[in-house]
């Protein structure tokens, strides 16, 4: 199994377990917790993708502005 797939399954397993605990450890709801954990993970990934669009690449200054010195146009 790929590292990415293993990381995804670990995240979902931990989130589903947390959801199960939050509900008081009910019996017979494993599938519901797993599906909810998958939905929450997908929402998290979509949020991170949208948030990153505005700031990417945050560390690179525009090429026409010097990193140091006077920024005024002459």
LOVEX-811600 format. One record per residue (C-alpha): residue in three letters; x, y, z. Coordinates in Angstrom, 3 decimals. Each point is the difference from the previous one (the first is absolute). Layout:
% residues N
+------+----------+----------+----------+
: rest :       xx :       yy :       zz :
+------+----------+----------+----------+
:  Ala :        X :        Y :        Z :
...
+------+----------+----------+----------+
//
This chain:
% residues 74
+------+----------+----------+----------+
: rest :       xx :       yy :       zz :
+------+----------+----------+----------+
:  Unk :    0.000 :    0.000 :    0.000 :
:  Unk :    1.313 :    3.466 :   -0.807 :
:  Unk :    1.101 :    2.413 :    2.717 :
:  Unk :   -2.704 :    2.452 :   -1.059 :
:  Unk :   -2.705 :   -2.658 :    0.287 :
:  Unk :    1.308 :   -1.130 :    3.401 :
:  Unk :    0.010 :    3.611 :    1.233 :
:  Unk :   -3.577 :    0.494 :   -1.251 :
:  Unk :   -1.221 :   -3.165 :    1.735 :
:  Unk :    1.784 :    0.955 :    3.232 :
:  Unk :   -1.651 :    3.441 :   -0.033 :
:  Unk :   -3.451 :   -1.469 :   -0.661 :
:  Unk :    0.428 :   -2.726 :    2.610 :
:  Unk :    1.017 :    2.530 :    2.664 :
:  Unk :   -2.828 :    2.381 :   -0.886 :
:  Unk :   -2.590 :   -2.802 :   -0.062 :
:  Unk :    1.237 :   -1.193 :    3.396 :
:  Unk :   -0.283 :    3.537 :    1.392 :
:  Unk :   -3.563 :    0.315 :   -1.370 :
:  Unk :   -0.889 :   -3.376 :    1.549 :
:  Unk :    1.323 :    1.171 :    3.381 :
:  Unk :   -1.866 :    3.323 :   -0.280 :
:  Unk :   -3.255 :   -1.934 :   -0.470 :
:  Unk :    0.622 :   -2.056 :    3.121 :
:  Unk :    1.452 :   -3.111 :   -1.690 :
:  Unk :   -3.252 :   -1.351 :   -1.497 :
:  Unk :   -0.050 :   -3.491 :   -1.519 :
:  Unk :   -0.758 :   -0.549 :   -3.693 :
:  Unk :    0.885 :    3.481 :   -1.322 :
:  Unk :    3.486 :   -0.675 :   -1.382 :
:  Unk :   -1.049 :    0.503 :   -3.629 :
:  Unk :   -1.774 :    3.281 :    0.791 :
:  Unk :    3.042 :    1.297 :    1.867 :
:  Unk :    2.321 :   -1.049 :   -2.835 :
:  Unk :   -2.169 :    1.752 :   -2.626 :
:  Unk :   -0.250 :    3.165 :    2.092 :
:  Unk :    3.760 :   -0.020 :    0.547 :
:  Unk :    0.511 :   -0.273 :   -3.786 :
:  Unk :   -2.369 :    2.918 :   -0.621 :
:  Unk :    1.730 :    2.144 :    2.612 :
:  Unk :    3.396 :   -0.821 :   -1.481 :
:  Unk :   -1.188 :    0.914 :   -3.505 :
:  Unk :   -1.386 :    3.300 :    1.314 :
:  Unk :    3.315 :    0.697 :    1.746 :
:  Unk :    1.960 :   -0.684 :   -3.184 :
:  Unk :   -2.321 :    2.243 :   -2.059 :
:  Unk :    0.374 :    2.780 :    2.571 :
:  Unk :    3.794 :   -0.271 :   -0.043 :
:  Unk :    0.035 :    0.072 :   -3.812 :
:  Unk :   -2.103 :    3.178 :   -0.119 :
:  Unk :    1.966 :    1.707 :    2.766 :
:  Unk :    3.292 :   -0.718 :   -1.736 :
:  Unk :   -1.085 :    1.479 :   -3.340 :
:  Unk :    0.132 :    3.600 :    1.263 :
:  Unk :    3.427 :   -0.231 :    1.578 :
:  Unk :    1.902 :   -2.306 :   -2.355 :
:  Unk :    2.930 :    0.466 :   -0.264 :
:  Unk :    0.161 :    2.102 :    3.143 :
:  Unk :    3.774 :    0.051 :    0.322 :
:  Unk :    0.797 :    1.275 :   -3.495 :
:  Unk :   -0.025 :    3.787 :   -0.448 :
:  Unk :   -1.129 :    1.339 :   -3.371 :
:  Unk :    2.966 :    0.079 :   -2.389 :
:  Unk :   -0.289 :    3.737 :   -0.669 :
:  Unk :    0.426 :    0.997 :    3.664 :
:  Unk :    3.496 :   -0.166 :    1.478 :
:  Unk :    0.374 :   -1.945 :    3.219 :
:  Unk :    1.970 :    2.770 :    1.694 :
:  Unk :    0.473 :    3.698 :   -0.657 :
:  Unk :   -2.331 :    2.670 :   -1.338 :
:  Unk :   -3.283 :   -1.261 :   -1.418 :
:  Unk :   -0.996 :    3.298 :   -1.635 :
:  Unk :   -0.014 :    0.268 :   -3.757 :
:  Unk :    2.381 :    2.691 :   -1.395 :
+------+----------+----------+----------+
//
